[in-house]
Amino acid sequence: MSAICQVTGRKPGFGKSVSHSHKRTNRRWDPNIQRKTYYLPSQGRRITLTVSAKGIKTIDRDGIEAVMARLRARGDKI
C-alpha cells in the first residue's frame, strides 16, 4: 500500500536522524495512512479509499459526496 493520502495528498517526509554523537542517518516520517470503506448513496455502492487521519477528518466535516466530487474534478480515477 502506498503511503499517499487520496484526499489530502499527504506523502512521507524525509530528513535526517541526529544521534547524540551528531552522526546523521536518513529517516522518513510516514503519514498516518488508513484504508477506509465509505458508502456512496448516490451510486449505491461502497468505495475503499487510502486516507490519512487528516483526510478522515475532512470527509467527516465535508461529507463523502463532496469529497468525491472534488476528487473527480481533480481527475482522480476511483
PyMOL commands that place a pseudoatom at each C-alpha (Angstrom):
pseudoatom trace, name=CA, resn=MET, resi=1, chain=A, elem=C, hetatm=0, pos=[0.000, 0.000, 0.000]
pseudoatom trace, name=CA, resn=SER, resi=2, chain=A, elem=C, hetatm=0, pos=[1.438, 3.366, -0.957]
pseudoatom trace, name=CA, resn=ALA, resi=3, chain=A, elem=C, hetatm=0, pos=[1.853, 5.978, 1.765]
pseudoatom trace, name=CA, resn=ILE, resi=4, chain=A, elem=C, hetatm=0, pos=[-0.073, 8.722, -0.079]
pseudoatom trace, name=CA, resn=CYS, resi=5, chain=A, elem=C, hetatm=0, pos=[-3.474, 10.034, 1.030]
pseudoatom trace, name=CA, resn=GLN, resi=6, chain=A, elem=C, hetatm=0, pos=[-6.017, 10.111, -1.812]
pseudoatom trace, name=CA, resn=VAL, resi=7, chain=A, elem=C, hetatm=0, pos=[-7.911, 13.033, -0.240]
pseudoatom trace, name=CA, resn=THR, resi=8, chain=A, elem=C, hetatm=0, pos=[-5.213, 15.410, 1.013]
pseudoatom trace, name=CA, resn=GLY, resi=9, chain=A, elem=C, hetatm=0, pos=[-2.203, 14.184, -0.976]
pseudoatom trace, name=CA, resn=ARG, resi=10, chain=A, elem=C, hetatm=0, pos=[-0.020, 13.804, 2.120]
pseudoatom trace, name=CA, resn=LYS, resi=11, chain=A, elem=C, hetatm=0, pos=[3.217, 11.906, 1.484]
pseudoatom trace, name=CA, resn=PRO, resi=12, chain=A, elem=C, hetatm=0, pos=[6.139, 10.782, 3.639]
pseudoatom trace, name=CA, resn=GLY, resi=13, chain=A, elem=C, hetatm=0, pos=[8.582, 13.452, 4.731]
pseudoatom trace, name=CA, resn=PHE, resi=14, chain=A, elem=C, hetatm=0, pos=[12.313, 12.790, 4.523]
pseudoatom trace, name=CA, resn=GLY, resi=15, chain=A, elem=C, hetatm=0, pos=[15.162, 14.044, 6.654]
pseudoatom trace, name=CA, resn=LYS, resi=16, chain=A, elem=C, hetatm=0, pos=[17.975, 13.061, 8.971]
pseudoatom trace, name=CA, resn=SER, resi=17, chain=A, elem=C, hetatm=0, pos=[18.018, 11.412, 12.371]
pseudoatom trace, name=CA, resn=VAL, resi=18, chain=A, elem=C, hetatm=0, pos=[20.744, 13.003, 14.512]
pseudoatom trace, name=CA, resn=SER, resi=19, chain=A, elem=C, hetatm=0, pos=[22.310, 10.881, 17.264]
pseudoatom trace, name=CA, resn=HIS, resi=20, chain=A, elem=C, hetatm=0, pos=[23.979, 12.069, 20.457]
pseudoatom trace, name=CA, resn=SER, resi=21, chain=A, elem=C, hetatm=0, pos=[27.359, 11.928, 18.691]
pseudoatom trace, name=CA, resn=HIS, resi=22, chain=A, elem=C, hetatm=0, pos=[25.798, 14.082, 15.941]
pseudoatom trace, name=CA, resn=LYS, resi=23, chain=A, elem=C, hetatm=0, pos=[26.042, 11.271, 13.360]
pseudoatom trace, name=CA, resn=ARG, resi=24, chain=A, elem=C, hetatm=0, pos=[23.302, 11.736, 10.783]
pseudoatom trace, name=CA, resn=THR, resi=25, chain=A, elem=C, hetatm=0, pos=[21.335, 8.898, 9.194]
pseudoatom trace, name=CA, resn=ASN, resi=26, chain=A, elem=C, hetatm=0, pos=[18.440, 9.014, 6.764]
pseudoatom trace, name=CA, resn=ARG, resi=27, chain=A, elem=C, hetatm=0, pos=[14.897, 8.576, 8.035]
pseudoatom trace, name=CA, resn=ARG, resi=28, chain=A, elem=C, hetatm=0, pos=[11.338, 9.217, 6.953]
pseudoatom trace, name=CA, resn=TRP, resi=29, chain=A, elem=C, hetatm=0, pos=[8.184, 10.431, 8.655]
pseudoatom trace, name=CA, resn=ASP, resi=30, chain=A, elem=C, hetatm=0, pos=[5.197, 8.456, 7.381]
pseudoatom trace, name=CA, resn=PRO, resi=31, chain=A, elem=C, hetatm=0, pos=[1.687, 9.938, 7.483]
pseudoatom trace, name=CA, resn=ASN, resi=32, chain=A, elem=C, hetatm=0, pos=[-0.983, 8.032, 9.414]
pseudoatom trace, name=CA, resn=ILE, resi=33, chain=A, elem=C, hetatm=0, pos=[-2.466, 6.161, 6.416]
pseudoatom trace, name=CA, resn=GLN, resi=34, chain=A, elem=C, hetatm=0, pos=[-5.596, 4.016, 6.819]
pseudoatom trace, name=CA, resn=ARG, resi=35, chain=A, elem=C, hetatm=0, pos=[-7.744, 2.001, 4.393]
pseudoatom trace, name=CA, resn=LYS, resi=36, chain=A, elem=C, hetatm=0, pos=[-11.361, 3.081, 4.908]
pseudoatom trace, name=CA, resn=THR, resi=37, chain=A, elem=C, hetatm=0, pos=[-14.535, 1.931, 3.185]
pseudoatom trace, name=CA, resn=TYR, resi=38, chain=A, elem=C, hetatm=0, pos=[-17.267, 4.512, 2.603]
pseudoatom trace, name=CA, resn=TYR, resi=39, chain=A, elem=C, hetatm=0, pos=[-20.790, 4.094, 1.232]
pseudoatom trace, name=CA, resn=LEU, resi=40, chain=A, elem=C, hetatm=0, pos=[-21.835, 6.380, -1.627]
pseudoatom trace, name=CA, resn=PRO, resi=41, chain=A, elem=C, hetatm=0, pos=[-25.630, 6.729, -1.513]
pseudoatom trace, name=CA, resn=SER, resi=42, chain=A, elem=C, hetatm=0, pos=[-25.790, 8.457, -4.915]
pseudoatom trace, name=CA, resn=GLN, resi=43, chain=A, elem=C, hetatm=0, pos=[-24.173, 5.456, -6.634]
pseudoatom trace, name=CA, resn=GLY, resi=44, chain=A, elem=C, hetatm=0, pos=[-25.454, 2.777, -4.266]
pseudoatom trace, name=CA, resn=ARG, resi=45, chain=A, elem=C, hetatm=0, pos=[-22.015, 1.234, -3.785]
pseudoatom trace, name=CA, resn=ARG, resi=46, chain=A, elem=C, hetatm=0, pos=[-19.053, 1.153, -1.436]
pseudoatom trace, name=CA, resn=ILE, resi=47, chain=A, elem=C, hetatm=0, pos=[-15.617, 2.596, -2.198]
pseudoatom trace, name=CA, resn=THR, resi=48, chain=A, elem=C, hetatm=0, pos=[-12.325, 1.942, -0.442]
pseudoatom trace, name=CA, resn=LEU, resi=49, chain=A, elem=C, hetatm=0, pos=[-10.003, 4.911, -0.012]
pseudoatom trace, name=CA, resn=THR, resi=50, chain=A, elem=C, hetatm=0, pos=[-6.446, 5.172, 1.274]
pseudoatom trace, name=CA, resn=VAL, resi=51, chain=A, elem=C, hetatm=0, pos=[-6.672, 8.207, 3.534]
pseudoatom trace, name=CA, resn=SER, resi=52, chain=A, elem=C, hetatm=0, pos=[-4.660, 9.871, 6.272]
pseudoatom trace, name=CA, resn=ALA, resi=53, chain=A, elem=C, hetatm=0, pos=[-6.125, 10.804, 9.648]
pseudoatom trace, name=CA, resn=LYS, resi=54, chain=A, elem=C, hetatm=0, pos=[-6.456, 14.376, 8.351]
pseudoatom trace, name=CA, resn=GLY, resi=55, chain=A, elem=C, hetatm=0, pos=[-8.303, 13.033, 5.276]
pseudoatom trace, name=CA, resn=ILE, resi=56, chain=A, elem=C, hetatm=0, pos=[-10.755, 11.148, 7.512]
pseudoatom trace, name=CA, resn=LYS, resi=57, chain=A, elem=C, hetatm=0, pos=[-11.469, 14.381, 9.400]
pseudoatom trace, name=CA, resn=THR, resi=58, chain=A, elem=C, hetatm=0, pos=[-12.016, 16.177, 6.082]
pseudoatom trace, name=CA, resn=ILE, resi=59, chain=A, elem=C, hetatm=0, pos=[-14.524, 13.529, 4.958]
pseudoatom trace, name=CA, resn=ASP, resi=60, chain=A, elem=C, hetatm=0, pos=[-16.315, 13.731, 8.326]
pseudoatom trace, name=CA, resn=ARG, resi=61, chain=A, elem=C, hetatm=0, pos=[-16.528, 17.528, 8.043]
pseudoatom trace, name=CA, resn=ASP, resi=62, chain=A, elem=C, hetatm=0, pos=[-17.490, 17.926, 4.354]
pseudoatom trace, name=CA, resn=GLY, resi=63, chain=A, elem=C, hetatm=0, pos=[-19.198, 14.603, 3.608]
pseudoatom trace, name=CA, resn=ILE, resi=64, chain=A, elem=C, hetatm=0, pos=[-18.143, 11.781, 1.321]
pseudoatom trace, name=CA, resn=GLU, resi=65, chain=A, elem=C, hetatm=0, pos=[-20.201, 13.067, -1.645]
pseudoatom trace, name=CA, resn=ALA, resi=66, chain=A, elem=C, hetatm=0, pos=[-18.477, 16.494, -1.604]
pseudoatom trace, name=CA, resn=VAL, resi=67, chain=A, elem=C, hetatm=0, pos=[-15.028, 14.925, -1.260]
pseudoatom trace, name=CA, resn=MET, resi=68, chain=A, elem=C, hetatm=0, pos=[-15.711, 12.502, -4.123]
pseudoatom trace, name=CA, resn=ALA, resi=69, chain=A, elem=C, hetatm=0, pos=[-16.881, 15.412, -6.306]
pseudoatom trace, name=CA, resn=ARG, resi=70, chain=A, elem=C, hetatm=0, pos=[-13.563, 17.167, -5.581]
pseudoatom trace, name=CA, resn=LEU, resi=71, chain=A, elem=C, hetatm=0, pos=[-11.593, 14.021, -6.434]
pseudoatom trace, name=CA, resn=ARG, resi=72, chain=A, elem=C, hetatm=0, pos=[-13.474, 13.600, -9.732]
pseudoatom trace, name=CA, resn=ALA, resi=73, chain=A, elem=C, hetatm=0, pos=[-12.924, 17.272, -10.599]
pseudoatom trace, name=CA, resn=ARG, resi=74, chain=A, elem=C, hetatm=0, pos=[-9.208, 16.813, -9.901]
pseudoatom trace, name=CA, resn=GLY, resi=75, chain=A, elem=C, hetatm=0, pos=[-9.178, 13.907, -12.344]
pseudoatom trace, name=CA, resn=ASP, resi=76, chain=A, elem=C, hetatm=0, pos=[-8.572, 11.019, -9.932]
pseudoatom trace, name=CA, resn=LYS, resi=77, chain=A, elem=C, hetatm=0, pos=[-9.924, 7.645, -11.062]
pseudoatom trace, name=CA, resn=ILE, resi=78, chain=A, elem=C, hetatm=0, pos=[-11.790, 5.960, -8.187]
for i in range(1, 78): cmd.bond("trace and resi %d" % i, "trace and resi %d" % (i + 1))
show_as sticks, trace
zoom trace
